[in-house]
Amino acid sequence: MAKNKNDNPEHSEGPVATAIEEQTAKLPSDIFLWAALGSMGVSLYLQANGDRDRSLFVGQWAAPFLLLGLYNKLVKLEGHD
């Protein structure tokens, strides 16, 4: 069942969140998947070249990219308030 903006007016999104969701919904969801895979690849490259600290730093980007992709997909499917 699709939610209506008037279903719960006390829990509506603010103007900033609405503007961000409208813009990010225009992005293809696979951009976030490719960004996650790219960060894992760069991390592997850095690890192979002995730069352990940077490798760990860049490797940790994969999870936030995947979460952003999930959020993007939810906004596309469910919409915002």
C-alpha positions as a printed Julia matrix, in Angstrom:
81×3 Matrix{Float64}:
  0.0    0.0     0.0
  1.47   3.34   -1.03
  1.86   5.9     1.66
  0.23   9.25    1.27
  1.86  12.48    2.39
 -1.09  13.14    4.68
 -0.97   9.73    6.42
  1.12  11.06    9.3
  1.71  14.81    9.09
  3.61  14.96   12.37
  6.41  12.78   10.9
  6.97  14.51    7.58
 10.34  15.24    5.99
 11.84  18.69    6.1
 12.57  20.72    2.98
 16.28  19.83    2.95
 15.67  16.07    3.15
 12.99  16.3     0.48
 15.31  18.23   -1.86
 18.15  15.73   -1.32
 15.85  12.76   -1.93
 14.5   14.31   -5.13
 18.02  14.79   -6.48
 19.47  11.44   -5.4
 16.47   9.57   -6.82
 17.69  10.71  -10.25
 20.9    8.69   -9.85
 20.98   5.11  -11.12
 21.27   2.68   -8.21
 24.13   0.77   -9.81
 26.43   3.8    -9.4
 26.63   2.96   -5.7
 27.36  -0.71   -6.43
 30.17   0.23   -8.81
 31.55   2.72   -6.27
 31.62  -0.02   -3.61
 33.33  -2.46   -5.96
 35.78   0.25   -7.01
 36.7    1.03   -3.42
 37.34  -2.67   -2.79
 39.54  -2.83   -5.9
 41.54   0.25   -4.89
 41.88  -1.19   -1.39
 43.23  -4.46   -2.83
 45.69  -2.53   -5.01
 46.91  -0.47   -2.05
 47.24  -3.6     0.11
 49.27  -5.33   -2.61
 51.59  -2.32   -2.78
 52.16  -2.36    0.98
 50.13   0.73    1.89
 48.14  -0.98    4.63
 46.73   2.13    6.34
 45.29   3.65    3.16
 44.07   0.23    2.07
 42.02  -0.17    5.25
 40.7    3.39    4.97
 39.54   3.03    1.36
 38.23  -0.5     1.97
 35.83   0.82    4.58
 34.07   2.95    1.97
 32.3   -0.08    0.48
 29.68  -0.43    3.23
 28.59   3.25    3.17
 28.33   3.14   -0.64
 26.1    0.07   -0.42
 23.96   1.69    2.28
 23.58   4.82    0.15
 22.54   2.6    -2.76
 19.94   0.9    -0.59
 18.62   4.27    0.57
 18.52   5.43   -3.04
 16.53   2.36   -4.05
 14.06   2.81   -1.18
 13.46   6.44   -2.09
 12.81   5.4    -5.7
 10.39   2.64   -4.72
  8.59   4.27   -1.81
  9.13   7.94   -2.57
  9.51  10.57    0.06
  6.83  12.24    2.15
